[in-house]
Amino acid sequence: MNKGLMSENLREEIAKELGVYEQVKKDGGSWKNVSSKDCGNIVKKAIEIANRSVENK
């Protein structure tokens, strides 16, 4: 994931919600063993959150 597009805090929060963050924690903070499917799910969730915030303005 491009760090410039999503804050580290948001990425970690979504990963925790999706149950992916345990792998990151186990790997000492590295995202390299997170599957592309899980990364895609994190991005999809971030887009949903962004869309909701735009709709609520």
Residue pairs with C-beta under 8 A, 6 or more apart in sequence:
1 11
1 31
1 39
1 42
1 43
6 43
6 46
10 46
10 49
11 42
11 46
12 21
12 24
14 42
14 45
14 46
14 49
15 21
15 24
15 34
15 38
15 42
17 45
18 38
18 41
18 42
18 45
20 34
20 38
20 41
20 42
23 33
23 34
24 30
24 31
24 34
27 33
31 39
